[in-house]
Amino acid sequence: MKASQAGRSLEEARKLVEQSFGNYVGSNVMLSAKEELSKIHNEIEMLTSEISGEAIDRKTQKLLPDRAYKQIADLQEELSVEKCVWSELRKRMEIERMSALRPLLEELEGGDLPFMSLQYNDAEGVQHLVSAVYLGKVDSVDGSKLGNMVSDACV
C-alpha cells in the first residue's frame, strides 16, 4: 500500500527499475562497443601503414640483395617514365582528334544540323558513343582552353 501512496503502483516501480537497469546495461554495452571500435580503428591504421608503398619498399629493401632491389627500383623508375610518355602521347592523340574533326565541323556551317555522333573504344576495348553539338569555331587547338583540357599527368 505504501507504493500506491507514493503515486506509483508496484508494477510501475518494477518497470522503472527495469528501465533504469536496461539503461545502465546499455550504456556499459555502448562503452564496450566504442572501446572495441577504437581498437579496430587502431588496428586498421597499423595494417594500412604496413601496406603503404614506403613500408613495402623498406621491407623489400631489407629482404632482397642490393642488386635485385636496384633492379626493381630501376624498373619502377622506367615504368614511371613510360607512364609520362603514354600520357603525353595520349594528349597529342586528343589534339590530333580535335584537329581532324575541325574540317568536318566547318562543313556543318553550311546549314546542316550541327549534331554528330562520335565513337571510340576505351582502354578496355569497350565501345562508346558520344553525341556532340557543334557550337562554334576553335581558332587554335594548341594554345586554347580546349587543348589545355587534356591534363598532363607528368609534372
WOBEL-V759805 format. One record per backbone hydrogen bond with DSSP energy under -0.5 kcal/mol. CO is the residue of the C=O (numbers start at 1). NH is the residue of the N-H. If there is no record, write none. Layout:
co & nh
CO & NH
CO & NH
This chain:
co & nh
1 & 5
2 & 6
3 & 8
4 & 7
9 & 13
10 & 14
11 & 15
12 & 16
13 & 17
14 & 18
15 & 19
16 & 20
17 & 21
18 & 22
19 & 23
20 & 24
21 & 25
22 & 26
23 & 27
24 & 28
25 & 29
26 & 30
27 & 31
28 & 32
29 & 33
30 & 34
31 & 35
32 & 36
33 & 37
34 & 38
35 & 39
36 & 40
37 & 41
38 & 42
39 & 43
40 & 44
41 & 45
42 & 46
43 & 47
44 & 48
45 & 49
46 & 50
47 & 51
49 & 52
52 & 56
53 & 57
54 & 58
55 & 59
56 & 60
57 & 61
58 & 62
59 & 63
60 & 64
65 & 69
66 & 70
67 & 71
68 & 72
69 & 73
70 & 74
71 & 75
72 & 76
73 & 77
74 & 78
75 & 79
76 & 80
77 & 81
78 & 82
79 & 83
80 & 84
81 & 85
82 & 86
83 & 87
84 & 88
85 & 89
86 & 90
87 & 91
88 & 92
89 & 93
90 & 94
91 & 95
92 & 96
93 & 97
94 & 98
95 & 99
96 & 100
97 & 101
98 & 102
99 & 103
100 & 104
101 & 105
102 & 106
103 & 107
104 & 108
106 & 109
107 & 110
108 & 111
113 & 115
114 & 134
116 & 118
116 & 132
118 & 130
120 & 128
122 & 125
126 & 122
128 & 120
130 & 118
132 & 116
133 & 135
137 & 139
144 & 148
145 & 149
146 & 149
147 & 150
149 & 151
151 & 153
153 & 155
